[in-house]
């Protein structure tokens, strides 16, 4: 082991020994019973909003829903009544990355509990109450997951694909040192990697199948992905796959893939693709912001003046985005037109998938690069889905009930009796103006107010 490697490991271990007290849930935010009164309710099921509703929360769950005449207010319950407010389920993302970057810094220095919990709190403040961390995490996240899920520390709830399965000399091009990504070279190693991850506690298995366009990386051997997906199913888990090209998506679907965590971006989806998606009962995550993030902040630096973006940014990123030289370099990038045409193709495919009855859910790949800003990206994704031709209610449906279904989380994604009280209260009506999801009045996680 080199001296440098030893120093990184030591720094990493010290970081993981950090006390959790700074993230302990505050007792004052807990309220056993609360009542949302006179709200416009978008319940996540995809149906039209209902006006003047009363929603009762008890012990972290939805206890009752009805008109103000039909549901009484228990003695001692906290009453929340905000005029012209809309209550929605907390947003759910099927594709984020935790602890890959801290501002512009990556590697072991970013994969720390302080940074990961900071990101989970950022998601939470932006109304994203459940996120799926799609790979490049070490097993050190499991104790943290247990603390978050028990309510001992505050942050968005999260599920994990742990390290994930990649390819030697191939995807993913991002990693850290020491590497949590396993890169099998044959079927036996692929099965072992899946068994190891699930025995440690992985909720899902992630695979990368891509050459990352200009980077010409070797793609995963069919023997490896077929074995990995088959073993994932034998372990009772879902296989989440990174794809870019239509033909790759079809290959992975033929092998049994369950969730495509990116949209198809090279060409229109076709009938065979739709048939395979339906055969597998698979899910499609458009992740439109992935392409737009390359140029958005350089092209629209005025966004920096909006607190909604500014408050989500690490200070180093804020400074980078505000630098004219950086903006000019981004816009002079030879790939600029390619990024834009991919975004257009990706938006057409998202709309087409919905129209053809493919299961569409929600994710952004936020946190995978500094430009993919956690919290902001999720609201921007909703806007891009509407721009693609989905109605605001369809877009919100993907980010609530549909996203929960893709993750097999039956206790959230809708506001219905017995469901977790993961709630987002905004002023205005996102069913008519999707930008109203940004007017956040409050966020509740399992009934506890976090904003
Ligand atoms: Zn990703």
Boltz pocket constraint, residues with backbone or C-beta under 6 A from the ligand:
constraints:
  - pocket:
      binder: B
      contacts: [[A, 95], [A, 96], [A, 97], [A, 134], [A, 365], [A, 368]]
      max_distance: 6.0
